[in-house]
């Protein structure tokens, strides 16, 4: 099968990510003697600098890892929680039906910084100064801008000039959007990280103590104090068309920390796939496997209509259950055992026919679940409090409603340690830059519903049901592969298709990534304004015409996209002593490195 580049093979180590500078930084750490956890942390901090429209220190981070020493797969949850002052009543008092998609009201506690440092502290071997040095270098000395960053800045440039001056100060040098290919610096972020390193190393203590000190500086020290002051003292424009203060305080930051948790898993055709629990959308991957396992996918053409239709219809059922049942298990009871059980999925599988379903059809589990009233996409049906200017582009440009995306990285070292991480949020376009820190807060609170009685209803201290969803897989009982992709609600669709092609059709990692991709937006979206498009299917133009024609005949609302535009997957695998890697060619910045 055609590939854009070879599947990498080696025995020393592999790093793949959505940006070549991050992949290179991770590989340099492996060459220096660090392990996969050191390398992933270094790559993650570089991604915060070189993909600021896709993630940042104020954002969120789930990690799936395998520790060769502990012989365990684990989850690190870096999904921050809703502030103590963020109640449904307070948002309703502001005349809002939805949490805005931008600005300070949408912020949860920043989770990415603590998650990276928790992994480094518990599983790494190098110092914080070792692993954060590449990020500080790129922030201080500059990195080449990709076209996507420049396009994002261009869209929100008027917002920055008129409403978010601290963002304009960094991202509009000389008063104008920077050009692609030029060197770009963020000296404020470099200074923030440099100060954390210097102060954490100033006192006595071993490596672990210094890392713990750095965590405290962020969540109980000068970073937390600056965030608190910024949210209390400023009102900024958001997608409601109004200016609002934020709810995050020093107490919110001081009382939260990243956690190490047990993953969920599902056995499928000799593989065991591990995902986060229901505070993320990860279990929909497992539910789709449970629906697909008896579908005889291997007999189908991986680019044919039967395969695409079958995968789409299973996705619709799994995502409907996401809407009805998923939430933070610290706050709501989620019937995950039933959702992944054979009897439940045998019944659900019976709903799949030869025609495209146009309904949201969650399962019925007595005593559990409630489905929100979602918005079917309609330009005349804006939620209360939304700014409507006639064109989506106008709203994006004027009120910061430019949806961001996500990053991903995968690492395996020669001893068999594995990391899959999907950092996101804190986008440059999501919230104003905090002066003196050089980064913005996240907007993950927009995934809560402002309606009582739902699994994802807003509650102080609860985690929003994030879309971020890295994956880890065992094969025949042995740790085998880590993989993932950016892509909002599409992550557990693109990742699943990659996995199915690798498992059932013998495609190597790069072939599975390069093969044409598809997804549905049938379900309610996780991001403001929470629209759904029943039956809508996006499909790359490289699919055969007969596949597209047959899908339409079956009732799918097929939108043919560009030939190379859906998915930003990467993956690394360990097959005995041989290590493998592949990375996404779309958008020309994801790369794998290794030897």
GIQUI-V264987 format. One record per residue. N is the residue number from 1. RES is the residue in one small letter. D_FIRST is the distance of its C-alpha to the first C-alpha in Angstrom with 1 decimal. Layout:
BEGIN
[[N;RES;D_FIRST] [N;RES;D_FIRST]]
END
This chain:
BEGIN
[[1;x;0.0] [2;x;3.8] [3;x;6.5] [4;x;10.2] [5;x;11.4] [6;x;11.1] [7;x;12.0] [8;x;15.7] [9;x;17.6] [10;x;21.4] [11;x;24.5] [12;x;26.9] [13;x;25.6] [14;x;22.9] [15;x;23.5] [16;x;21.3] [17;x;22.8] [18;x;23.0] [19;x;24.9] [20;x;24.5] [21;x;28.3] [22;x;28.3] [23;x;25.5] [24;x;27.5] [25;x;30.7] [26;x;29.5] [27;x;28.2] [28;x;31.6] [29;x;33.4] [30;x;31.5] [31;x;32.5] [32;x;36.0] [33;x;36.2] [34;x;35.5] [35;x;33.5] [36;x;30.7] [37;x;33.4] [38;x;34.9] [39;x;31.6] [40;x;30.6] [41;x;34.1] [42;x;34.0] [43;x;30.6] [44;x;32.0] [45;x;35.1] [46;x;33.2] [47;x;31.2] [48;x;34.6] [49;x;35.6] [50;x;32.5] [51;x;31.2] [52;x;34.7] [53;x;33.6] [54;x;31.3] [55;x;33.5] [56;x;36.8] [57;x;39.5] [58;x;41.0] [59;x;38.0] [60;x;36.5] [61;x;34.3] [62;x;33.0] [63;x;31.6] [64;x;30.1] [65;x;30.8] [66;x;31.0] [67;x;33.9] [68;x;33.6] [69;x;37.4] [70;x;38.2] [71;x;35.3] [72;x;34.9] [73;x;32.6] [74;x;34.6] [75;x;34.6] [76;x;36.3] [77;x;37.5] [78;x;38.1] [79;x;38.6] [80;x;42.0] [81;x;44.6] [82;x;46.7] [83;x;49.9] [84;x;53.2] [85;x;54.5] [86;x;51.6] [87;x;52.9] [88;x;52.3] [89;x;56.0] [90;x;55.6] [91;x;52.7] [92;x;54.5] [93;x;57.6] [94;x;55.5] [95;x;54.9] [96;x;51.2] [97;x;49.2] [98;x;46.0] [99;x;45.5] [100;x;44.7] [101;x;41.2] [102;x;42.6] [103;x;45.6] [104;x;47.7] [105;x;48.1] [106;x;44.5] [107;x;44.5] [108;x;44.2] [109;x;45.1] [110;x;42.6] [111;x;40.5] [112;x;37.9] [113;x;40.4] [114;x;41.9] [115;x;38.6] [116;x;37.3] [117;x;40.6] [118;x;41.1] [119;x;37.8] [120;x;39.0] [121;x;42.4] [122;x;41.5] [123;x;38.5] [124;x;38.3] [125;x;40.2] [126;x;40.7] [127;x;43.2] [128;x;42.6] [129;x;43.5] [130;x;40.8] [131;x;38.0] [132;x;39.2] [133;x;40.1] [134;x;36.8] [135;x;37.2] [136;x;40.8] [137;x;39.9] [138;x;37.5] [139;x;39.9] [140;x;42.9] [141;x;41.5] [142;x;38.8] [143;x;35.0] [144;x;33.1] [145;x;32.8] [146;x;29.5] [147;x;29.8] [148;x;29.3] [149;x;32.5] [150;x;34.4] [151;x;33.6] [152;x;34.7] [153;x;37.9] [154;x;38.6] [155;x;38.5] [156;x;41.1] [157;x;43.1] [158;x;46.1] [159;x;46.1] [160;x;46.2] [161;x;49.1] [162;x;51.1] [163;x;50.5] [164;x;48.6] [165;x;50.3] [166;x;49.1] [167;x;45.5] [168;x;46.5] [169;x;48.1] [170;x;44.8] [171;x;42.1] [172;x;44.2] [173;x;45.4] [174;x;48.1] [175;x;48.0] [176;x;44.7] [177;x;41.0] [178;x;39.4] [179;x;36.9] [180;x;33.3] [181;x;32.9] [182;x;36.5] [183;x;37.6] [184;x;38.7] [185;x;41.0] [186;x;42.3] [187;x;45.4] [188;x;46.8] [189;x;43.8] [190;x;44.0] [191;x;47.7] [192;x;47.2] [193;x;44.9] [194;x;47.0] [195;x;50.1] [196;x;48.5] [197;x;47.6] [198;x;51.1] [199;x;53.0] [200;x;51.1] [201;x;51.7] [202;x;55.3] [203;x;56.7] [204;x;56.8] [205;x;54.2] [206;x;51.2] [207;x;47.5] [208;x;47.4] [209;x;50.6] [210;x;49.5] [211;x;46.3] [212;x;48.5] [213;x;50.8] [214;x;48.0] [215;x;47.0] [216;x;50.7] [217;x;50.9] [218;x;48.2] [219;x;49.4] [220;x;53.2] [221;x;53.9] [222;x;53.7] [223;x;50.3] [224;x;51.4] [225;x;54.7] [226;x;53.2] [227;x;50.8] [228;x;53.9] [229;x;56.0] [230;x;53.3] [231;x;52.8] [232;x;56.6] [233;x;57.7] [234;x;55.3] [235;x;54.3] [236;x;51.1] [237;x;49.6] [238;x;46.8] [239;x;45.1] [240;x;48.3] [241;x;49.9] [242;x;52.4] [243;x;53.0] [244;x;53.0] [245;x;53.6] [246;x;51.4] [247;x;52.3] [248;x;51.0] [249;x;53.8] [250;x;54.4] [251;x;55.0] [252;x;51.6] [253;x;50.0] [254;x;52.3] [255;x;51.9] [256;x;48.1] [257;x;45.7] [258;x;42.2] [259;x;41.9] [260;x;40.0] [261;x;39.1] [262;x;37.6] [263;x;34.2] [264;x;33.4] [265;x;30.9] [266;x;29.4] [267;x;28.0] [268;x;24.9] [269;x;23.3] [270;x;24.3] [271;x;23.7] [272;x;26.5] [273;x;25.8] [274;x;28.5] [275;x;29.5] [276;x;32.7] [277;x;35.5] [278;x;36.6] [279;x;37.7] [280;x;34.1] [281;x;31.7] [282;x;29.6] [283;x;30.9] [284;x;29.2] [285;x;25.9] [286;x;27.8] [287;x;29.3] [288;x;26.1] [289;x;25.0] [290;x;28.4] [291;x;27.9] [292;x;24.4] [293;x;25.0] [294;x;26.4] [295;x;24.1] [296;x;21.8] [297;x;18.7] [298;x;16.6] [299;x;17.8] [300;x;16.4] [301;x;13.4] [302;x;12.0] [303;x;12.3] [304;x;15.4] [305;x;19.0] [306;x;20.2] [307;x;17.9] [308;x;18.7] [309;x;22.4] [310;x;22.8] [311;x;21.5] [312;x;23.6] [313;x;26.7] [314;x;26.6] [315;x;26.3] [316;x;29.4] [317;x;31.4] [318;x;30.5] [319;x;31.3] [320;x;34.5] [321;x;35.6] [322;x;34.8] [323;x;37.3] [324;x;39.9] [325;x;39.9] [326;x;38.3] [327;x;40.6] [328;x;42.0] [329;x;43.0] [330;x;46.0] [331;x;47.3] [332;x;46.1] [333;x;45.5] [334;x;41.9] [335;x;41.4] [336;x;38.1] [337;x;38.8] [338;x;39.2] [339;x;36.2] [340;x;34.0] [341;x;35.9] [342;x;34.8] [343;x;37.8] [344;x;37.2] [345;x;33.5] [346;x;34.3] [347;x;36.7] [348;x;34.4] [349;x;31.6] [350;x;34.1] [351;x;34.1] [352;x;30.7] [353;x;30.9] [354;x;29.0] [355;x;30.2] [356;x;29.5] [357;x;32.2] [358;x;34.2] [359;x;36.3] [360;x;36.3] [361;x;36.9] [362;x;37.7] [363;x;38.9] [364;x;42.6] [365;x;43.7] [366;x;47.5] [367;x;48.9] [368;x;45.6] [369;x;43.8] [370;x;44.6] [371;x;42.4] [372;x;43.2] [373;x;43.9] [374;x;40.8] [375;x;40.8] [376;x;39.0] [377;x;37.9] [378;x;40.9] [379;x;42.3] [380;x;45.8] [381;x;45.4] [382;x;45.6] [383;x;46.8] [384;x;50.3] [385;x;50.5] [386;x;47.4] [387;x;47.8] [388;x;46.9] [389;x;47.1] [390;x;45.5] [391;x;42.1] [392;x;39.5] [393;x;39.1] [394;x;42.8] [395;x;43.0] [396;x;40.2] [397;x;41.8] [398;x;45.4] [399;x;45.1] [400;x;42.1] [401;x;39.9] [402;x;36.8] [403;x;34.4] [404;x;32.7] [405;x;29.4] [406;x;28.5] [407;x;27.0] [408;x;25.1] [409;x;24.9] [410;x;23.8] [411;x;25.4] [412;x;25.6] [413;x;28.2] [414;x;28.7] [415;x;31.2] [416;x;28.9] [417;x;30.2] [418;x;27.8] [419;x;28.1] [420;x;26.4] [421;x;28.4] [422;x;28.3] [423;x;31.3] [424;x;32.4] [425;x;35.6] [426;x;38.4] [427;x;36.7] [428;x;38.7] [429;x;38.9] [430;x;39.9] [431;x;43.4] [432;x;45.7] [433;x;45.4] [434;x;48.2] [435;x;50.5] [436;x;50.8] [437;x;47.6] [438;x;45.0] [439;x;42.8] [440;x;42.8] [441;x;43.1] [442;x;40.4] [443;x;40.5] [444;x;39.2] [445;x;42.5] [446;x;41.3] [447;x;39.4] [448;x;42.8] [449;x;44.6] [450;x;48.2] [451;x;49.3] [452;x;51.0] [453;x;49.8] [454;x;46.0] [455;x;43.8] [456;x;42.7] [457;x;46.2] [458;x;47.3] [459;x;49.4] [460;x;50.6] [461;x;48.8] [462;x;45.9] [463;x;42.2] [464;x;40.4] [465;x;37.4] [466;x;34.8] [467;x;31.3] [468;x;30.1] [469;x;28.1] [470;x;26.3] [471;x;24.7] [472;x;25.1] [473;x;23.8] [474;x;25.2] [475;x;23.5] [476;x;26.0] [477;x;28.7] [478;x;27.5] [479;x;26.5] [480;x;22.7] [481;x;21.2] [482;x;22.5] [483;x;20.7] [484;x;21.6] [485;x;21.8] [486;x;24.5] [487;x;25.1] [488;x;28.5] [489;x;28.3] [490;x;24.6] [491;x;23.9] [492;x;24.0] [493;x;21.8] [494;x;18.9] [495;x;19.3] [496;x;19.4] [497;x;16.3] [498;x;14.4] [499;x;16.4] [500;x;15.9] [501;x;12.1] [502;x;12.5] [503;x;15.4] [504;x;14.8] [505;x;11.1] [506;x;10.5] [507;x;8.1] [508;x;9.6] [509;x;11.7] [510;x;10.0] [511;x;6.8] [512;x;9.6] [513;x;11.6] [514;x;9.5] [515;x;8.7] [516;x;11.8] [517;x;15.0] [518;x;18.3] [519;x;21.8] [520;x;25.3] [521;x;28.6] [522;x;30.7] [523;x;32.5] [524;x;35.3] [525;x;34.0] [526;x;35.0] [527;x;36.1] [528;x;39.1] [529;x;39.9] [530;x;38.2] [531;x;37.0] [532;x;34.9] [533;x;33.1] [534;x;33.2] [535;x;30.2] [536;x;28.5] [537;x;24.7] [538;x;22.7] [539;x;19.3] [540;x;17.0] [541;x;17.2] [542;x;13.5] [543;x;14.1] [544;x;15.0] [545;x;18.7] [546;x;19.5] [547;x;18.4] [548;x;20.6] [549;x;23.4] [550;x;23.5] [551;x;23.6] [552;x;26.5] [553;x;28.2] [554;x;28.2] [555;x;30.0] [556;x;27.6] [557;x;28.6] [558;x;25.2] [559;x;25.1] [560;x;22.2] [561;x;21.6] [562;x;20.0] [563;x;16.3] [564;x;16.1] [565;x;19.1] [566;x;18.8] [567;x;18.6] [568;x;19.2] [569;x;17.7] [570;x;18.0] [571;x;18.0] [572;x;19.3] [573;x;19.6] [574;x;21.8] [575;x;20.9] [576;x;24.2] [577;x;25.1] [578;x;21.6] [579;x;20.8] [580;x;17.4] [581;x;16.8] [582;x;14.5] [583;x;16.0] [584;x;15.7] [585;x;15.4] [586;x;17.3] [587;x;20.9] [588;x;20.3] [589;x;22.3] [590;x;20.4] [591;x;19.6] [592;x;19.4] [593;x;21.6] [594;x;22.6] [595;x;23.6]]
END
